[in-house]
Amino acid sequence: MHQYLSDYQLVAAIGLFGGLLLGLAARLGRFCTLGAIEDLLYGGSDLRMRMWALAIGSAVVGSFGLMALGLLDPGESFYLSVRWMPLASVIGGLMFGYGMALSGNCGYGAIARLGGGDLRAFVIVLVMGVFTYVTLSGPLAPIRNFFFTQVEVAGGIPPGLAHHASAVSGLPVHVIGLSIGAVICIGALAGSSLRSDAKAILWALVVGTAIVSGWAGTQWVARAGFEALPVVSHSFSAPLGETILWTMTGSLRPLSFAVGSVAGVWAGAFIGSSIKGHFRWEACEDPRELRRQILGAAIMGVGAVLAMGCTVGQGLTAFSLLSISAPVTFLAIFAGAALGLRQLIEGFRPAE
């Protein structure tokens, strides 16, 4: 492959492949974090939440399977090479979840909606992408660095649940990870709502495959290639900002996994919405709704940087490595989204 494509083009193609799967899952499989939370809290259905759990479990099994085969070094990933900051996970997760409820989408969901012709999602993507970089390296960066300085793990045990369990039990890391992943899958399938829906199971497994493909592909390029490229998988917070920058300055910036991933979700969502016959142009007719969505996207951008990931970055990708930050951040996102949904739906009416 290296005789035809550069390392940068290869990782972009790997991101594009996984992104296509994620975009198709969003439009054909209705895979959506906010939708899953709303269904669970207000719709009386746990199907989409169980889909999310199955996607996590399958991603854990796939990622630790790669480790067992020597095809993935988790220590090279961002999530296990940076010291975990509990307060950042909680505050960032709450902000992200609340902003997600206000805007009606997370970053991944907004790209998927944009692929279906929703121009409101285009605004969310732009605002969230800009605010991730405002917080990551712009005017808010000094404040973030002062309170939440990211420190690389130098020796010791990586901040992973399986790694800590291995240190205590003496069992191999991959054995613990595979076992935990299997338990998560079994727990997800324990509900009859998911077991009886083969289509939902399929798309949950497709999402897990997309996450694992990112780890496998970028690890291969990092080992076989000539460029010092990171080992990554899908996330849709900082990658939105990176894609915006590449779109404006592509001749000065190389392609990346992030750009391919974002483009893949958009393309997959476009294909999926076209297959379903759901593609149509939509715009915001209420300025108050647009104001709420812009505010939510800005809060999401800041929160995602503090939490070091979004619903996909922490809720799936970091979870696939059993990073300690993943379940804490995901629960905080859930709580923030529940608070935002309650405000929108019930208006914080006092209980009678």
Buried (B, 14 or more C-beta within 10 A) or exposed (E): EEEEBBBBBBBBBBBBBBBBBBBBBBBBBBBBBBBBBBBBBEEEBBBBBBBBBBBBBBBBBBBBBBBBEEBBBBEBBBBBBBEBBEEBBBBBBBBBBBBBBBBBBBBBBBBBBBBBBBEBBBBBBBBBBBBBBBBBBBEBBEEBEEEBEEEEBEEEEBBBBBBBBBEEEEEBBBBBBBBBBBEBBEEBBEBEBBEEBEEBBEBBBBBBBBBBBBBBBBBBBBEEBEEEBBBBBBBBBBBBBBBBBBEEEEEEBBBBBBBBBBBBBBBBBBBBBBEEEEBEEEEBEEEEEBEBBBBBBBBBBBBBBBBBBBBBBBBBBBBBBBBBBBBBBBBBBBBBBBBBBBEBEEEEEEEE
